[in-house]
């Protein structure tokens, strides 16, 4: 019996090795497998609230109009020329797109918002919220400019007007075409999954710059009902304002409609994604 007591038992020989904490390796393996199988997914960042989006549109539009229309008032003091004014509009829009695009989409333009809503790329309930924020931002910016440039007897340079030699129809066509071009570029550069969105701000800002240089001397190159309504409210001059409300909205709707004909349907897009994934592992 003494020999039996001196020999290790079968249970002892087959028992799993234990670590310093007293847990067997098998127990640790089971625990690790459970952790892998039931691991919690990394939480995705929360989407901005409607309030944050509205605030981004208000502040962004304020900055956009303050600097853009401010350049027109500075042109009275130190000539900037239409190229200089166009550069201000284009560069500030470029900067704001990169600063606020990930929050609200960086519209700063009721025509763009309405076009996105009509194309179901923006929830319809957010459309009036965006538009109201944009109008408030534009009006507040013009009020600020009126106070800061009090030495000037008016802020008429901030208005979008056209000469008597330009008919209403010609002005409508100009605003329609320039807004069409702007919305077409926005649709392609910022909303198409196939595009390089890192450069979308540059593409849109440059487009605005060119439009201002070409159409600015003729109609003021509004392309934006909010950009025209704000200065009109503050200055009290509403002449031909309807042109700068109707034409940009129609131009934006046409721009997003035409680009929709160039989009890849969802089924083809998914198939293209699969092909690309397969190519990666060839």
C-alpha positions as CSV (number, residue, x, y, z in Angstrom):
1,X,0.0,0.0,0.0
2,X,2.9,2.2,0.7
3,X,4.0,1.9,-3.0
4,X,0.5,2.8,-4.2
5,X,0.4,5.8,-2.0
6,X,3.8,6.9,-3.4
7,X,2.6,6.6,-7.1
8,X,0.7,9.5,-8.6
9,X,-3.0,9.0,-9.1
10,X,-4.6,9.0,-12.6
11,X,-6.6,12.1,-11.7
12,X,-3.5,14.0,-10.8
13,X,-1.7,13.0,-14.0
14,X,-4.6,14.0,-16.3
15,X,-5.6,17.2,-14.5
16,X,-4.9,20.4,-16.5
17,X,-1.9,22.4,-15.5
18,X,-2.8,25.3,-13.3
19,X,-1.4,28.8,-13.5
20,X,-0.4,31.0,-10.5
21,X,-4.0,32.1,-10.0
22,X,-5.3,28.6,-9.6
23,X,-7.2,28.5,-12.9
24,X,-6.5,25.8,-15.4
25,X,-5.2,26.5,-18.9
26,X,-8.4,25.0,-20.3
27,X,-10.5,27.4,-18.2
28,X,-8.4,30.3,-19.5
29,X,-8.8,29.1,-23.1
30,X,-12.6,28.9,-22.7
31,X,-12.7,32.4,-21.2
32,X,-10.6,33.8,-24.1
33,X,-12.9,32.1,-26.6
34,X,-16.0,33.6,-25.0
35,X,-14.4,37.0,-24.9
36,X,-13.6,36.8,-28.7
37,X,-17.1,35.4,-29.5
38,X,-19.0,37.9,-27.4
39,X,-16.6,40.8,-27.7
40,X,-18.5,44.1,-27.8
41,X,-18.2,46.1,-31.0
42,X,-16.4,49.4,-30.9
43,X,-19.1,52.0,-30.5
44,X,-19.5,54.2,-33.6
45,X,-19.4,58.0,-33.1
46,X,-22.8,59.6,-32.5
47,X,-24.3,61.5,-35.4
48,X,-24.7,65.2,-34.8
49,X,-28.1,66.2,-33.5
50,X,-30.5,68.5,-35.4
51,X,-29.6,71.3,-33.1
52,X,-25.9,70.9,-33.8
53,X,-26.6,70.7,-37.6
54,X,-28.8,73.9,-37.4
55,X,-26.1,75.7,-35.3
56,X,-23.4,74.7,-37.8
57,X,-25.5,76.0,-40.7
58,X,-26.2,79.3,-38.9
59,X,-22.6,79.9,-37.8
60,X,-21.2,78.7,-41.2
61,X,-23.6,80.9,-43.2
62,X,-22.7,83.9,-40.9
63,X,-19.0,83.5,-41.6
64,X,-19.6,82.9,-45.3
65,X,-21.7,86.0,-45.7
66,X,-19.7,88.2,-43.3
67,X,-16.5,87.6,-45.2
68,X,-18.0,87.4,-48.7
69,X,-20.2,90.5,-48.4
70,X,-17.5,92.2,-46.3
71,X,-15.1,92.0,-49.3
72,X,-17.6,94.0,-51.3
73,X,-17.6,96.8,-48.7
74,X,-13.8,96.7,-48.5
75,X,-13.7,97.1,-52.2
76,X,-15.1,100.6,-51.7
77,X,-12.1,101.5,-49.6
78,X,-9.4,99.5,-51.3
79,X,-10.2,98.1,-54.8
80,X,-10.1,94.3,-54.7
81,X,-11.4,93.9,-58.2
82,X,-13.9,91.1,-59.1
83,X,-11.0,88.6,-58.9
84,X,-10.2,89.5,-55.3
85,X,-13.8,89.4,-54.3
86,X,-14.2,86.1,-56.0
87,X,-11.2,84.7,-54.2
88,X,-12.7,85.7,-50.8
89,X,-16.0,83.9,-51.6
90,X,-14.3,80.8,-53.0
91,X,-11.7,80.4,-50.3
92,X,-14.0,81.0,-47.4
93,X,-16.5,78.4,-48.7
94,X,-13.6,76.0,-49.2
95,X,-12.5,76.4,-45.6
96,X,-16.0,76.1,-44.2
97,X,-16.7,72.9,-46.1
98,X,-13.6,71.3,-44.5
99,X,-14.5,72.7,-41.1
100,X,-18.3,71.9,-40.9
101,X,-19.0,69.5,-43.7
102,X,-18.8,66.5,-41.3
103,X,-21.4,68.1,-39.1
104,X,-24.2,69.5,-41.3
105,X,-23.0,68.9,-44.8
106,X,-21.9,72.6,-45.2
107,X,-24.8,73.8,-47.3
108,X,-25.0,77.5,-46.3
109,X,-27.4,77.9,-49.2
110,X,-31.2,77.3,-49.2
111,X,-31.1,76.3,-52.9
112,X,-28.6,73.5,-52.1
113,X,-30.7,72.4,-49.1
114,X,-33.9,72.3,-51.1
115,X,-32.3,70.4,-53.9
116,X,-30.9,67.8,-51.5
117,X,-34.3,67.5,-49.9
118,X,-36.1,67.0,-53.3
119,X,-33.5,64.3,-54.2
120,X,-34.1,62.5,-50.9
121,X,-30.5,63.1,-49.8
122,X,-31.6,65.1,-46.8
123,X,-34.6,64.2,-44.6
124,X,-37.4,66.5,-45.5
125,X,-38.0,67.5,-41.8
126,X,-34.5,69.0,-41.8
127,X,-35.0,71.2,-44.8
128,X,-36.9,74.1,-43.1
129,X,-34.5,73.9,-40.1
130,X,-31.5,74.3,-42.4
131,X,-33.2,77.1,-44.5
132,X,-34.2,79.1,-41.4
133,X,-30.7,78.8,-39.9
134,X,-29.1,79.9,-43.2
135,X,-31.4,83.0,-43.4
136,X,-30.7,83.9,-39.8
137,X,-27.0,83.6,-40.3
138,X,-27.0,85.7,-43.5
139,X,-29.2,88.4,-41.8
140,X,-27.1,88.6,-38.7
141,X,-23.9,88.8,-40.8
142,X,-25.2,91.7,-42.7
143,X,-26.4,93.5,-39.5
144,X,-22.8,93.1,-38.2
145,X,-21.4,94.5,-41.3
146,X,-23.7,97.5,-41.2
147,X,-22.6,98.2,-37.7
148,X,-18.9,97.8,-38.4
149,X,-18.9,99.7,-41.6
150,X,-20.9,102.6,-40.1
151,X,-18.7,105.1,-41.8
152,X,-20.2,104.0,-45.1
153,X,-23.7,105.5,-45.8
154,X,-25.1,102.2,-46.9
155,X,-24.3,98.5,-47.6
156,X,-25.6,98.5,-51.1
157,X,-22.5,96.8,-52.5
158,X,-23.6,93.6,-50.6
159,X,-26.8,93.4,-52.6
160,X,-27.2,91.3,-55.7
161,X,-28.6,93.5,-58.4
162,X,-28.4,93.8,-62.2
163,X,-28.3,96.8,-64.4
164,X,-31.4,98.0,-66.4
165,X,-29.6,96.9,-69.5
166,X,-30.0,93.3,-68.3
167,X,-33.5,92.0,-68.6
168,X,-35.2,89.8,-65.9
169,X,-35.0,86.8,-68.3
170,X,-31.3,87.3,-68.8
171,X,-30.7,87.6,-65.1
172,X,-32.7,84.4,-64.5
173,X,-30.7,82.6,-67.1
174,X,-27.4,83.8,-65.6
175,X,-28.4,82.7,-62.1
176,X,-29.9,79.5,-63.3
177,X,-26.7,78.5,-65.2
178,X,-24.2,79.4,-62.5
179,X,-26.3,77.7,-59.8
180,X,-26.6,74.6,-62.0
181,X,-22.9,74.4,-62.4
182,X,-22.3,74.9,-58.7
183,X,-24.9,72.2,-57.8
184,X,-23.6,69.8,-60.4
185,X,-20.0,70.1,-59.0
186,X,-21.4,69.6,-55.4
187,X,-23.2,66.5,-56.4
188,X,-20.2,65.0,-58.1
189,X,-17.5,66.0,-55.7
190,X,-19.2,65.7,-52.4
191,X,-22.1,63.2,-52.7
192,X,-20.9,60.5,-55.1
193,X,-19.2,57.5,-53.4
194,X,-16.8,57.1,-56.3
195,X,-15.4,60.6,-55.9
196,X,-12.4,61.7,-53.9
197,X,-14.2,63.6,-51.1
198,X,-10.9,64.8,-49.7
199,X,-10.8,67.4,-52.5
200,X,-14.5,68.2,-52.6
201,X,-14.0,71.5,-50.7
202,X,-11.4,72.6,-53.3
203,X,-13.6,71.7,-56.2
204,X,-16.6,73.5,-54.9
205,X,-14.7,76.6,-53.8
206,X,-13.0,76.9,-57.1
207,X,-16.3,76.6,-58.9
208,X,-17.8,79.4,-56.8
209,X,-14.7,81.5,-57.6
210,X,-15.1,81.1,-61.3
211,X,-18.8,81.8,-61.2
212,X,-18.3,85.0,-59.3
213,X,-15.6,86.2,-61.7
214,X,-17.8,85.6,-64.7
215,X,-21.3,86.5,-63.5
216,X,-20.5,88.9,-60.7
217,X,-20.3,92.0,-62.8
218,X,-23.6,91.2,-64.4
219,X,-26.0,89.9,-61.6
220,X,-23.8,89.8,-58.5
221,X,-23.5,86.0,-58.9
222,X,-25.8,85.1,-56.0
223,X,-26.5,81.4,-56.6
224,X,-27.9,81.5,-53.1
225,X,-31.3,82.9,-52.0
226,X,-29.9,83.3,-48.4
227,X,-27.0,85.4,-49.7
228,X,-29.5,87.7,-51.4
229,X,-32.2,87.8,-48.8
230,X,-30.0,88.7,-45.8
231,X,-28.6,92.0,-47.4
232,X,-32.0,92.8,-48.7
233,X,-33.6,92.6,-45.3
234,X,-30.8,94.7,-43.6
235,X,-30.7,97.4,-46.4
236,X,-34.4,97.4,-47.0
237,X,-34.0,97.1,-50.7
238,X,-36.0,94.3,-52.3
239,X,-35.8,95.1,-56.0
240,X,-35.7,92.0,-58.2
241,X,-35.2,89.8,-55.1
242,X,-37.5,87.2,-56.5
243,X,-35.1,86.5,-59.4
244,X,-32.4,85.6,-56.8
245,X,-34.8,83.3,-55.0
246,X,-36.4,81.5,-57.9
247,X,-33.5,81.1,-60.4
248,X,-31.0,79.6,-57.9
249,X,-33.6,77.1,-56.6
250,X,-34.5,76.0,-60.2
251,X,-30.8,75.8,-61.1
252,X,-29.9,73.7,-58.1
253,X,-32.8,71.3,-58.8
254,X,-31.7,70.9,-62.4
255,X,-28.1,70.4,-61.4
256,X,-28.8,67.6,-58.9
257,X,-31.3,66.0,-61.4
258,X,-28.8,65.9,-64.3
259,X,-26.0,64.5,-62.1
260,X,-28.4,61.8,-60.9
261,X,-28.3,60.4,-64.4
262,X,-24.6,59.8,-64.0
263,X,-24.8,58.0,-60.7
264,X,-24.2,54.2,-60.5
265,X,-27.3,52.3,-59.4
266,X,-27.1,50.7,-56.0
267,X,-27.0,47.1,-57.4
268,X,-24.2,47.9,-59.8
269,X,-22.4,49.8,-57.0
270,X,-22.5,46.8,-54.7
271,X,-21.3,44.5,-57.6
272,X,-18.4,46.9,-58.3
273,X,-17.5,46.8,-54.6
274,X,-17.4,43.0,-54.7
275,X,-15.2,43.1,-57.8
276,X,-12.8,45.5,-56.2
277,X,-12.6,43.3,-53.0
278,X,-11.8,40.3,-55.2
279,X,-9.1,42.2,-57.0
280,X,-7.4,43.0,-53.8
281,X,-6.9,39.3,-53.0
282,X,-5.8,38.2,-56.4
